[in-house]
Amino acid sequence: MFVVVRNTDVLVEEHEGALRLPARAAVEPWASEAFYLGRFHECDCYGAPARADLEPSGGLRFSPARALFAELDEATLEIVGRAIALVDFETTHRFCGRCASRTASGGAAPPAVTAGSVSVPPLGEHARHCPNCGLTFYPRIPPAVIVLVERDGRLLLARSPRLRPGMFSAVAGFVEMGESLEQAAMREVREEVGIDIAELRYFASQPWPFGRSLMVAFFAQHAGGDLAVDGSEIVQADWFDLDRLPLLPPKISIARRMIDAFVESRR
């Protein structure tokens, strides 16, 4: 599998009315280099940055990764997400932040492998190393929290301006320096929708490379306050009965998994 990306867009082709990842031979001409992601169904997988001097043709086009949620299976989407995150790391850490020297890739690759017309870094870990001052850079994975709040059997769902029209989700945000996950969850909910929460219960975590983060999910109970959205991160929020939920995020997201799990637990 060969995933060519440009920022968070992915090179795809249309087949019988649906989008799919093209064969490796079809997309290699649009890649400048490649980074090994791992093996999937006994197949080596690579992420590759798109060449800046060429635009796709011959039925190929770039599609936003989020538009592929309904087109690709979850396992393939995981490979796509990993490709986006790794390519971003490799291409934004070309030079050392301490001495400005050019860094060398330590990206992992299987032994005795070729990648056609593109270069593949040698065997190693996902890192970039400065040969001048010795500093090693690793991919940053910012932790984020997402919180599904309950009040008397109803769920708090909120709308970010980034969501498609009519879609609501759980409240989420990044963890700040010096915070625990629980402190971040309480702060984000208070800042974005104006209420206090308590009784946090861990649900699950999910790597979310489309935002290049690790999402950590919690259930929580309303502990006080009335809804008051911040108008920036959140533009609308309300309490919803379980039999009258609004348009929800796609099933691949941990937000949707949380909501589905809560609804199922009440049946």
WOKAQUI-V63584 format. One record per backbone hydrogen bond with DSSP energy under -0.5 kcal/mol. CO is the residue of the C=O (numbers start at 0). NH is the residue of the N-H. E is the energy in kcal/mol with one decimal. If there is no record, write none. Layout:
co: (CO/CO)
nh: (NH/NH)
e: (E/E)
//
This chain:
co: (0/1/2/2/3/4/5/5/7/8/9/9/11/12/14/17/19/22/22/23/23/26/27/29/33/34/37/39/42/44/44/45/46/47/48/48/50/56/58/60/62/63/64/65/67/67/72/73/74/75/76/77/78/79/80/81/82/83/84/85/86/87/88/93/95/100/101/103/107/109/114/118/124/125/126/127/128/128/129/134/136/141/142/143/144/145/146/146/147/148/149/150/153/154/154/155/156/157/157/158/158/159/163/165/167/168/170/172/175/179/180/181/182/183/184/185/186/187/188/188/188/189/191/192/195/195/197/200/203/205/207/207/211/212/212/213/214/214/215/216/216/217/218/219/220/223/233/235/237/239/240/246/249/252/253/254/255/256/257/258/259/260/261/262/263)
nh: (45/3/4/47/10/49/7/8/64/5/11/62/60/19/17/14/12/25/26/26/27/29/30/50/120/46/44/42/39/36/37/2/34/4/31/32/53/59/13/11/9/66/67/68/70/71/76/77/78/79/80/81/82/83/84/85/86/87/88/89/90/91/92/102/99/95/130/128/35/112/117/33/126/138/105/136/103/130/133/129/127/213/174/215/172/217/148/170/219/155/221/153/150/156/239/148/237/159/168/234/235/162/166/246/248/157/146/144/178/183/184/185/186/187/188/189/190/191/192/193/194/193/229/227/222/223/220/218/216/214/210/212/141/207/214/143/205/216/145/202/203/147/200/149/197/195/230/158/156/154/243/167/252/256/257/258/259/260/261/262/263/264/265/265/266)
e: (-2.4/-0.6/-0.5/-2.9/-2.6/-2.3/-0.5/-2.3/-2.2/-2.4/-0.5/-2.6/-2.2/-2.2/-1.5/-3.9/-2.2/-0.9/-1.1/-0.7/-1.9/-1.8/-2.1/-2.7/-0.8/-2.8/-2.7/-0.8/-2.7/-3.2/-1.0/-3.0/-2.8/-2.8/-2.0/-0.5/-0.6/-0.9/-0.7/-3.2/-3.0/-1.2/-1.7/-1.3/-1.3/-2.4/-2.3/-1.8/-1.4/-2.4/-2.8/-2.2/-2.4/-2.4/-2.2/-2.6/-2.6/-2.0/-2.0/-2.8/-2.4/-1.3/-0.6/-3.2/-1.3/-3.1/-0.6/-2.9/-0.7/-0.6/-2.0/-2.4/-1.4/-0.6/-3.5/-3.7/-3.0/-0.7/-1.7/-2.9/-2.5/-1.8/-2.4/-2.6/-2.3/-2.5/-0.7/-1.3/-1.9/-2.7/-2.4/-1.6/-2.4/-0.7/-2.8/-0.5/-2.1/-0.6/-2.7/-2.9/-1.0/-1.7/-2.1/-0.8/-0.5/-3.4/-3.3/-3.0/-1.9/-2.2/-2.2/-2.2/-2.4/-2.8/-2.0/-2.0/-3.0/-2.5/-2.3/-0.6/-0.8/-1.1/-1.7/-2.6/-3.0/-0.8/-3.0/-2.9/-3.2/-2.9/-2.0/-1.9/-0.8/-3.4/-0.5/-2.8/-2.5/-0.5/-2.0/-2.9/-0.7/-2.5/-2.6/-2.4/-2.2/-3.0/-1.8/-3.5/-2.2/-2.4/-1.8/-2.7/-1.7/-1.8/-2.3/-2.2/-2.9/-2.3/-2.5/-2.6/-2.5/-1.9/-0.9/-0.8/-1.1)
//
